[in-house]
Amino acid sequence: MRDAVELERHGVPAVVVVTEPFHGLADATAAARGAEGFPVVVVRHPLAPLGDDDLRAEAERVAIDVLTALTVPWA
């Protein structure tokens, strides 16, 4: 999260992708860095046991959220 916030502050679009258990931590870290509301895309947890088809489906599910986060200013 810290790196993503710094990238954005230097004009490089960034988004953070986390699994469900880390969503709160990502939001708290963003707030602590003065970047409340920073874009976070949440994927299901756990990812490790998923096969190729399920991973592809998860990526397709969040793709528009990632693209939006990278193209719409958050602050």
KEFI-662880 format. One line per 5 residues: their letters; for each residue x, y, z negated of C-alpha. Coordinates in steps of 0.5 Angstrom, whole numbers. Layout:
BEGIN
a	X:Y:Z  ... .
***
This chain:
BEGIN
mrdav	0:0:0  6:5:-2  9:4:5  2:5:9  1:11:5 .
elerh	8:14:7  7:12:14  1:16:14  4:22:11  9:22:17 .
gvpav	4:21:22  4:14:23  -3:10:23  -3:5:18  -8:0:15 .
vvvte	-7:-5:9  -10:-12:10  -11:-16:4  -15:-22:1  -21:-21:-3 .
pfhgl	-17:-21:-10  -13:-16:-8  -18:-11:-6  -18:-7:-13  -11:-7:-14 .
adata	-10:-4:-7  -15:1:-8  -12:3:-15  -5:4:-12  -8:8:-7 .
aarga	-11:13:-12  -5:13:-16  -1:15:-10  -6:21:-9  -9:17:-3 .
egfpv	-16:15:-6  -20:12:0  -14:10:4  -17:5:9  -16:-3:6 .
vvvrh	-19:-8:11  -21:-15:6  -20:-22:9  -23:-28:6  -19:-32:1 .
plapl	-15:-36:1  -12:-36:8  -7:-41:7  -11:-47:8  -15:-45:14 .
gdddl	-14:-48:21  -13:-44:27  -20:-44:29  -22:-41:22  -16:-36:22 .
raeae	-18:-34:29  -25:-33:27  -23:-29:21  -18:-24:25  -24:-23:30 .
rvaid	-29:-21:24  -24:-16:22  -21:-13:28  -26:-7:29  -25:-5:22 .
vltal	-17:-5:23  -18:-1:30  -22:4:27  -18:5:21  -12:6:25 .
tvpwa	-16:11:30  -20:15:25  -17:20:20  -18:18:13  -16:24:10 .
***
